[in-house]
Each structure stands twice: as structure tokens, then as C-alpha cells.
Amino acid sequence: MNDHAPDAALHEGRLSLINDSYHRLTGKMLIERFDPLAMWYANRAIVAHGTQADPVFFYGNRMALQCFGMDYEAFVSLPSRLSAEPVAQPLRAALLEQVAKQGYVDNYSGMRIAKDGRRFMIADGTVWNLVGAAGICHGQAATFVVQA
């Protein structure tokens, strides 16, 4: 897997939306200073999906790609529900409904599945709505660490 950020992963408008929404909703900083490369190389996974009926990821940083065992192009074509095993998808869907109502959820943990079938536990997760300055929701994002 290539360690360098593809141009699409550095799309400043979308990354700014991820960063600004997180700060607006949680009052915390996602990264110390906004910079697309800082998000790419963050020591936490950062992922985001759109608002489609079956939302598809549009961003995953280097850490997220390592967790899921995918390159950027494969990850951004993955329906986000497939990041969880079928048995865990109802819990994930309930979480996303809660986020849609509340704006964000902190301290989330859950089992996820990599491309090769390897299961891994995510922890210390925050999931939030991607809400632009005009109040329009553009999807949801998450940040987490992998529990050892």
C-alpha cells in the first residue's frame, strides 16, 4: 500500500468540512492545525461517507487505509456499511441514527472488518455529522484508534 496521499485525499474543501464540523459539534480540535497532510498522517483513523441511500466512503486517511487493508481508490468506492460485519451492521446503523439526531457520539467502540476478513476492534471513537456553514448535512465522519 502506498504511504503517500493521493491528490483526491487532499481535497481541501471536503477535509475542511470534516475538520470544521468536528470542531463546531464537539468543541475539540480534530488535528492541532488544519492541514490536509496533517489529516492524512494523523495518528488516528479518520473516515467520512456521503449522504447516499447506501452511503459510500469519500475519505479515509493513511491510518484508516492500514486498518481496513485497502488502497485509497478501493476505500472510496466502499459502502460504509461494509466496514462492519453483517452481524454488527444493525448496531452500526443505530449508532448512525443516534448521530443524525444528536450531532455526534463520543466514546464509541465496535468491531470492524478489513478487506482480507481480519476483524479489529475500534475504540475511543467519535462519529459526527458533516454539517456545512449553511447548515446542510453532507454525510458523517468518524475518528478512532484500533484497540490492541
N, CA, C and O of each residue as an XYZ file, in Angstrom:
592
protein
N       0.847     -1.172      0.000
C       0.000      0.000      0.000
C       0.897      1.240      0.000
O       1.880      1.309      0.737
N       0.544      2.207     -0.830
C       1.301      3.439     -0.946
C       1.052      4.313      0.281
O      -0.093      4.490      0.698
N       2.115      4.855      0.853
C       2.011      5.688      2.045
C       1.708      7.148      1.711
O       1.326      7.922      2.589
N       1.878      7.521      0.446
C       1.675      8.912      0.042
C       0.204      9.174     -0.255
O      -0.500      8.327     -0.804
N      -0.238     10.368      0.122
C      -1.637     10.742     -0.071
C      -1.929     10.976     -1.547
O      -1.228     11.750     -2.198
N      -2.960     10.316     -2.089
C      -3.373     10.632     -3.455
C      -3.977     12.034     -3.490
O      -4.483     12.516     -2.476
N      -3.928     12.680     -4.632
C      -4.465     14.045     -4.750
C      -5.900     14.140     -4.243
O      -6.258     15.112     -3.577
N      -6.719     13.145     -4.551
C      -8.124     13.183     -4.132
C      -8.250     13.193     -2.612
O      -9.199     13.762     -2.072
N      -7.299     12.568     -1.918
C      -7.355     12.516     -0.458
C      -7.022     13.862      0.173
O      -7.248     14.062      1.367
N      -6.496     14.769     -0.609
C      -6.111     16.075     -0.083
C      -7.084     17.168     -0.520
O      -6.751     18.352     -0.453
N      -8.268     16.791     -0.961
C      -9.288     17.753     -1.400
C      -9.639     18.658     -0.225
O     -10.350     18.248      0.693
N      -9.143     19.876     -0.260
C      -9.224     20.768      0.891
C     -10.648     21.089      1.327
O     -10.909     21.208      2.524
N     -11.573     21.232      0.385
C     -12.951     21.560      0.759
C     -13.586     20.491      1.620
O     -14.200     20.798      2.642
N     -13.446     19.243      1.220
C     -14.027     18.145      1.995
C     -13.314     17.963      3.328
O     -13.953     17.706      4.349
N     -12.010     18.095      3.319
C     -11.259     17.934      4.568
C     -11.568     19.063      5.545
O     -11.649     18.844      6.753
N     -11.738     20.252      5.023
C     -12.128     21.378      5.860
C     -13.500     21.137      6.481
O     -13.717     21.449      7.652
N     -14.428     20.581      5.699
C     -15.756     20.239      6.217
C     -15.641     19.225      7.351
O     -16.297     19.378      8.381
N     -14.823     18.201      7.180
C     -14.618     17.188      8.224
C     -14.076     17.855      9.486
O     -14.606     17.658     10.579
N     -13.034     18.631      9.325
C     -12.370     19.287     10.452
C     -13.269     20.318     11.132
O     -13.401     20.315     12.356
N     -13.883     21.191     10.352
C     -14.714     22.261     10.916
C     -15.961     21.712     11.600
O     -16.352     22.202     12.659
N     -16.589     20.697     11.003
C     -17.781     20.096     11.622
C     -17.441     19.472     12.962
O     -18.188     19.611     13.931
N     -16.319     18.789     13.012
C     -15.884     18.176     14.264
C     -15.732     19.248     15.344
O     -16.236     19.098     16.457
N     -15.039     20.317     15.005
C     -14.802     21.382     15.980
C     -16.107     22.056     16.401
O     -16.327     22.304     17.587
N     -16.961     22.350     15.437
C     -18.242     23.005     15.736
C     -19.113     22.160     16.668
O     -19.728     22.684     17.597
N     -19.161     20.846     16.414
C     -20.050     19.976     17.182
C     -19.478     19.537     18.526
O     -20.219     19.422     19.502
N     -18.181     19.294     18.589
C     -17.596     18.746     19.813
C     -16.876     19.794     20.656
O     -16.663     19.589     21.851
N     -16.502     20.910     20.044
C     -15.714     21.915     20.749
C     -14.249     21.538     20.863
O     -13.475     22.252     21.500
N     -13.854     20.415     20.248
C     -12.474     19.943     20.301
C     -11.838     20.071     18.913
O     -12.523     20.247     17.905
N     -10.518     19.979     18.897
C      -9.774     20.029     17.642
C      -9.507     18.597     17.160
O      -9.040     17.753     17.925
N      -9.804     18.341     15.906
C      -9.515     17.039     15.314
C      -8.008     16.872     15.124
O      -7.430     15.839     15.461
N      -7.401     17.901     14.582
C      -5.944     17.970     14.452
C      -5.517     19.335     14.979
O      -6.310     20.276     15.004
N      -4.280     19.434     15.391
C      -3.815     20.664     16.041
C      -4.006     21.899     15.162
O      -4.501     22.925     15.629
N      -3.619     21.803     13.908
C      -3.763     22.906     12.962
C      -4.232     22.302     11.651
O      -3.636     21.339     11.168
N      -5.301     22.858     11.061
C      -5.831     22.257      9.846
C      -4.796     22.274      8.730
O      -4.236     23.314      8.382
N      -4.568     21.104      8.191
C      -3.666     20.915      7.062
C      -4.019     19.551      6.461
O      -4.023     18.549      7.175
N      -4.317     19.499      5.146
C      -4.677     18.210      4.540
C      -3.652     17.109      4.788
O      -4.030     15.959      5.008
N      -2.366     17.438      4.757
C      -1.361     16.400      5.010
C      -1.357     15.968      6.473
O      -1.099     14.801      6.770
N      -1.637     16.886      7.386
C      -1.721     16.511      8.800
C      -2.868     15.533      9.019
O      -2.745     14.605      9.819
N      -3.993     15.730      8.312
C      -5.104     14.773      8.427
C      -4.699     13.422      7.849
O      -5.018     12.378      8.417
N      -4.000     13.443      6.727
C      -3.574     12.198      6.091
C      -2.676     11.389      7.023
O      -2.825     10.172      7.131
N      -1.748     12.061      7.694
C      -0.767     11.388      8.550
C      -1.152     11.353     10.031
O      -0.316     11.005     10.865
N      -2.380     11.700     10.374
C      -2.814     11.705     11.772
C      -2.601     10.330     12.405
O      -2.623      9.307     11.720
N      -2.395     10.325     13.716
C      -2.162      9.051     14.408
C      -3.471      8.380     14.829
O      -3.465      7.454     15.640
N      -4.578      8.845     14.280
C      -5.914      8.245     14.467
C      -6.511      8.059     13.084
O      -6.218      8.823     12.164
N      -7.339      7.054     12.942
C      -8.061      6.876     11.680
C      -9.110      7.980     11.569
O      -9.742      8.351     12.558
N      -9.284      8.497     10.362
C     -10.329      9.480     10.060
C     -11.002      9.007      8.780
O     -10.340      8.805      7.762
N     -12.319      8.831      8.832
C     -13.083      8.374      7.675
C     -14.328      9.246      7.526
O     -14.782      9.863      8.489
N     -14.874      9.291      6.314
C     -16.113     10.046      6.090
C     -16.885      9.425      4.942
O     -16.304      8.925      3.979
N     -18.221      9.465      5.063
C     -19.078      8.995      3.973
C     -20.123     10.063      3.653
O     -20.378     10.973      4.442
N     -20.716      9.920      2.469
C     -21.694     10.886      1.987
C     -23.103     10.587      2.457
O     -23.316      9.879      3.441
N     -24.068     11.146      1.725
C     -25.476     11.057      2.125
C     -26.303     10.152      1.214
O     -27.532     10.203      1.255
N     -25.663      9.336      0.404
C     -26.390      8.435     -0.479
C     -27.304      7.508      0.338
O     -27.133      7.373      1.550
N     -28.264      6.878     -0.328
C     -29.145      5.919      0.355
C     -28.310      4.816      1.020
O     -28.625      4.380      2.127
N     -27.266      4.377      0.356
C     -26.301      3.427      0.900
C     -24.960      4.163      0.896
O     -24.193      4.024     -0.057
N     -24.656      4.952      1.953
C     -23.502      5.853      1.928
C     -22.187      5.153      1.591
O     -21.904      4.047      2.053
N     -21.403      5.837      0.773
C     -20.096      5.358      0.328
C     -19.034      6.268      0.939
O     -19.196      7.488      0.984
N     -17.949      5.659      1.408
C     -16.849      6.464      1.931
C     -16.325      7.391      0.834
O     -16.200      6.992     -0.324
N     -16.021      8.630      1.216
C     -15.342      9.526      0.281
C     -13.975      9.942      0.814
O     -13.207     10.610      0.122
N     -13.676      9.543      2.053
C     -12.351      9.838      2.598
C     -11.958      8.801      3.630
O     -12.777      8.337      4.424
N     -10.702      8.458      3.597
C     -10.060      7.652      4.622
C      -8.604      8.065      4.654
O      -7.955      8.115      3.609
N      -8.080      8.360      5.824
C      -6.673      8.751      5.887
C      -5.776      7.507      5.888
O      -6.255      6.375      5.828
N      -4.485      7.744      5.956
C      -3.490      6.666      5.879
C      -3.750      5.609      6.954
O      -3.685      4.412      6.673
N      -4.043      6.043      8.180
C      -4.280      5.106      9.283
C      -5.525      4.253      9.007
O      -5.519      3.050      9.270
N      -6.578      4.860      8.485
C      -7.802      4.112      8.173
C      -7.530      3.070      7.088
O      -7.989      1.932      7.186
N      -6.781      3.463      6.053
C      -6.481      2.522      4.976
C      -5.680      1.334      5.501
O      -5.895      0.200      5.073
N      -4.759      1.591      6.424
C      -3.995      0.495      7.025
C      -4.921     -0.430      7.809
O      -4.805     -1.652      7.720
N      -5.838      0.151      8.575
C      -6.778     -0.659      9.369
C      -7.615     -1.582      8.487
O      -7.787     -2.764      8.787
N      -8.130     -1.023      7.400
C      -9.033     -1.781      6.528
C      -8.289     -2.559      5.437
O      -8.910     -3.317      4.693
N      -6.974     -2.381      5.336
C      -6.172     -3.123      4.363
C      -6.534     -2.809      2.919
O      -6.599     -3.706      2.078
N      -6.767     -1.534      2.636
C      -7.188     -1.120      1.291
C      -6.348      0.054      0.819
O      -5.773      0.790      1.621
N      -6.288      0.216     -0.509
C      -5.716      1.444     -1.034
C      -6.837      2.483     -1.109
O      -8.009      2.162     -0.910
N      -6.465      3.715     -1.394
C      -7.431      4.807     -1.348
C      -8.576      4.594     -2.335
O      -9.736      4.803     -1.981
N      -8.279      4.192     -3.541
C      -9.305      4.029     -4.565
C     -10.326      2.965     -4.174
O     -11.523      3.143     -4.401
N      -9.869      1.876     -3.597
C     -10.796      0.824     -3.154
C     -11.648      1.324     -1.989
O     -12.847      1.053     -1.934
N     -11.031      2.049     -1.062
C     -11.759      2.508      0.114
C     -12.868      3.486     -0.262
O     -13.975      3.402      0.270
N     -12.580      4.405     -1.167
C     -13.585      5.420     -1.506
C     -14.643      4.894     -2.481
O     -15.453      5.674     -2.983
N     -14.650      3.621     -2.749
C     -15.748      3.010     -3.501
C     -16.527      2.018     -2.621
O     -17.430      1.332     -3.098
N     -16.168      1.953     -1.338
C     -16.774      1.005     -0.403
C     -18.000      1.607      0.289
O     -17.892      2.655      0.926
N     -19.162      0.960      0.171
C     -20.288      1.396      1.001
C     -19.875      1.272      2.471
O     -19.364      0.232      2.887
N     -20.093      2.312      3.241
C     -19.563      2.331      4.609
C     -20.138      1.217      5.481
O     -19.480      0.783      6.427
N     -21.339      0.751      5.187
C     -21.917     -0.336      5.998
C     -21.062     -1.591      5.914
O     -21.078     -2.409      6.834
N     -20.311     -1.758      4.819
C     -19.485     -2.952      4.659
C     -18.200     -2.897      5.485
O     -17.409     -3.840      5.472
N     -17.995     -1.790      6.205
C     -16.842     -1.726      7.109
C     -17.109     -2.537      8.381
O     -16.196     -2.797      9.165
N     -18.357     -2.928      8.574
C     -18.729     -3.764      9.724
C     -19.224     -5.106      9.205
O     -19.793     -5.186      8.117
N     -19.007     -6.156      9.985
C     -19.516     -7.475      9.618
C     -21.042     -7.432      9.569
O     -21.656     -6.612     10.251
N     -21.653     -8.295      8.781
C     -23.122     -8.293      8.703
C     -23.808     -8.335     10.064
O     -24.815     -7.655     10.262
N     -23.290     -9.114     10.996
C     -23.912     -9.231     12.313
C     -23.828     -7.905     13.095
O     -24.670     -7.650     13.956
N     -22.828     -7.066     12.806
C     -22.646     -5.798     13.525
C     -23.325     -4.622     12.828
O     -23.379     -3.527     13.387
N     -23.839     -4.828     11.631
C     -24.418     -3.723     10.870
C     -25.650     -3.097     11.538
O     -25.800     -1.877     11.464
N     -26.538     -3.860     12.186
C     -27.661     -3.205     12.869
C     -27.214     -2.252     13.989
O     -27.796     -1.179     14.150
N     -26.195     -2.633     14.757
C     -25.666     -1.754     15.806
C     -25.059     -0.498     15.203
O     -25.235      0.601     15.729
N     -24.340     -0.666     14.092
C     -23.730      0.464     13.403
C     -24.817      1.402     12.881
O     -24.693      2.621     13.001
N     -25.879      0.843     12.302
C     -26.980      1.661     11.779
C     -27.658      2.442     12.907
O     -28.018      3.606     12.727
N     -27.833      1.808     14.060
C     -28.436      2.501     15.204
C     -27.542      3.644     15.673
O     -28.034      4.718     16.020
N     -26.241      3.417     15.682
C     -25.299      4.473     16.046
C     -25.441      5.665     15.103
O     -25.505      6.810     15.551
N     -25.491      5.398     13.802
C     -25.574      6.487     12.831
C     -26.888      7.248     12.956
O     -26.927      8.455     12.720
N     -27.960      6.557     13.322
C     -29.239      7.244     13.570
C     -29.117      8.160     14.787
O     -29.623      9.283     14.778
N     -28.453      7.684     15.817
C     -28.246      8.497     17.008
C     -27.409      9.734     16.669
O     -27.713     10.833     17.134
N     -26.367      9.561     15.870
C     -25.530     10.678     15.452
C     -26.352     11.686     14.649
O     -26.224     12.894     14.844
N     -27.198     11.182     13.744
C     -28.031     12.068     12.932
C     -28.906     12.953     13.816
O     -29.133     14.117     13.487
N     -29.398     12.418     14.931
C     -30.276     13.174     15.836
C     -29.498     14.093     16.768
O     -29.908     15.232     16.993
N     -28.390     13.620     17.309
C     -27.643     14.356     18.334
C     -26.538     15.246     17.786
O     -26.116     16.186     18.459
N     -26.065     14.967     16.582
C     -24.939     15.713     16.025
C     -23.636     14.951     16.100
O     -22.853     14.955     15.151
N     -23.397     14.288     17.236
C     -22.200     13.453     17.356
C     -22.360     12.498     18.539
O     -23.201     12.702     19.415
N     -21.535     11.453     18.540
C     -21.461     10.491     19.635
C     -19.985     10.276     19.932
O     -19.175     10.080     19.025
N     -19.651     10.315     21.212
C     -18.279     10.107     21.682
C     -18.123      8.724     22.293
O     -19.107      8.041     22.577
N     -16.872      8.321     22.493
C     -16.519      7.079     23.191
C     -17.132      5.834     22.546
O     -17.542      4.905     23.241
N     -17.191      5.826     21.234
C     -17.737      4.689     20.514
C     -16.660      3.619     20.348
O     -15.482      3.922     20.159
N     -17.091      2.370     20.423
C     -16.205      1.252     20.097
C     -17.035      0.199     19.381
O     -18.250      0.120     19.564
N     -16.382     -0.592     18.580
C     -17.085     -1.642     17.862
C     -16.137     -2.462     17.012
O     -14.998     -2.063     16.769
N     -16.610     -3.602     16.566
C     -15.819     -4.494     15.735
C     -15.949     -4.074     14.274
O     -17.041     -3.737     13.816
N     -14.855     -4.093     13.558
C     -14.841     -3.801     12.130
C     -14.116     -4.926     11.410
O     -13.490     -5.785     12.031
N     -14.214     -4.900     10.082
C     -13.620     -5.976      9.292
C     -12.796     -5.389      8.149
O     -13.232     -4.480      7.444
N     -11.608     -5.930      7.991
C     -10.704     -5.498      6.928
C     -11.028     -6.247      5.641
O     -11.789     -7.214      5.638
N     -10.441     -5.784      4.568
C     -10.671     -6.385      3.252
C     -10.344     -7.878      3.247
O     -11.030     -8.661      2.589
N      -9.298     -8.277      3.978
C      -8.875     -9.680      3.994
C      -9.659    -10.531      4.993
O      -9.340    -11.704      5.187
N     -10.690     -9.947      5.634
C     -11.512    -10.691      6.589
C     -11.046    -10.584      8.030
O     -11.729    -11.043      8.945
N      -9.896     -9.987      8.228
C      -9.382     -9.795      9.583
C     -10.322     -8.862     10.350
O     -10.739     -7.824      9.836
N     -10.643     -9.244     11.572
C     -11.511     -8.425     12.427
C     -10.632     -7.577     13.340
O      -9.579     -8.029     13.788
N     -11.065     -6.348     13.614
C     -10.338     -5.498     14.543
C     -11.327     -4.625     15.308
O     -12.385     -4.254     14.800
N     -10.949     -4.310     16.543
C     -11.799     -3.513     17.420
C     -11.364     -2.051     17.334
O     -10.188     -1.729     17.503
N     -12.329     -1.177     17.068
C     -12.044      0.244     17.126
C     -12.487      0.763     18.491
O     -13.440      0.252     19.080
N     -11.791      1.774     18.980
C     -12.075      2.314     20.313
C     -11.861      3.820     20.306
O     -11.327      4.389     19.355
N     -12.293      4.449     21.397
C     -12.128      5.893     21.569
C     -12.625      6.638     20.328
O     -12.001      7.593     19.865
N     -13.752      6.180     19.809
C     -14.277      6.742     18.571
C     -15.246      7.893     18.791
O     -15.986      7.935     19.774
N     -15.217      8.814     17.856
C     -16.214      9.875     17.769
C     -16.785      9.820     16.368
O     -16.045      9.743     15.386
N     -18.105      9.860     16.279
C     -18.803      9.876     14.990
C     -19.633     11.155     14.986
O     -20.325     11.448     15.961
N     -19.568     11.919     13.892
C     -20.265     13.199     13.852
C     -20.842     13.474     12.473
O     -20.419     12.900     11.469
N     -21.830     14.377     12.458
C     -22.438     14.824     11.207
C     -21.534     15.846     10.529
O     -20.915     16.682     11.186
N     -21.472     15.763      9.221
C     -20.721     16.738      8.438
C     -21.690     17.836      8.017
O     -22.388     17.722      7.009
N     -21.715     18.885      8.802
C     -22.650     19.974      8.564
C     -21.868     21.209      8.142
O     -20.996     21.685      8.868
N     -22.191     21.722      6.956
C     -21.526     22.905      6.443
C     -22.021     24.170      7.116
O     -22.955     24.138      7.918
N     -21.389     25.281      6.783
C     -21.728     26.582      7.367
C     -23.190     26.951      7.123
O     -23.795     27.645      7.941
N     -23.768     26.493      6.001
C     -25.163     26.796      5.676
C     -26.140     25.859      6.387
O     -27.351     25.971      6.198
N     -25.623     24.936      7.205
C     -26.490     24.030      7.945
C     -26.908     22.793      7.188
O     -27.760     22.043      7.664
N     -26.337     22.558      6.026
C     -26.678     21.388      5.213
C     -25.782     20.219      5.603
O     -24.564     20.366      5.711
N     -26.403     19.051      5.816
C     -25.645     17.846      6.168
C     -25.113     17.186      4.894
O     -25.859     16.924      3.950
N     -23.803     16.926      4.894
C     -23.128     16.322      3.741
C     -22.693     14.892      4.004
O     -22.011     14.292      3.173
N     -23.077     14.335      5.149
C     -22.694     12.969      5.488
C     -22.288     12.877      6.939
O     -22.703     13.686      7.769
N     -21.471     11.881      7.235
C     -20.988     11.659      8.587
C     -19.523     11.248      8.523
O     -19.053     10.719      7.516
N     -18.819     11.498      9.607
C     -17.404     11.153      9.686
C     -17.137     10.489     11.028
O     -17.952     10.554     11.948
N     -15.979      9.850     11.116
C     -15.584      9.197     12.353
C     -14.073      9.267     12.504
O     -13.330      9.329     11.524
N     -13.651      9.256     13.726
C     -12.232      9.115     14.051
C     -12.135      8.084     15.168
O     -12.997      8.032     16.045
N     -11.091      7.267     15.137
C     -10.940      6.195     16.118
C      -9.522      5.687     16.139
O      -8.711      6.005     15.269
N      -9.237      4.891     17.152
C      -7.972      4.157     17.226
C      -8.312      2.673     17.209
O      -9.438      2.272     17.508
N      -7.331      1.878     16.859
C      -7.517      0.424     16.893
C      -7.046     -0.071     18.247
O      -5.926      0.202     18.677
N      -7.930     -0.806     18.910
C      -7.610     -1.328     20.229
C      -6.695     -2.533     20.075
O      -6.980     -3.449     19.304
N      -5.609     -2.520     20.806
C      -4.635     -3.608     20.711
C      -5.090     -4.822     21.488
O      -4.390     -5.834     21.517
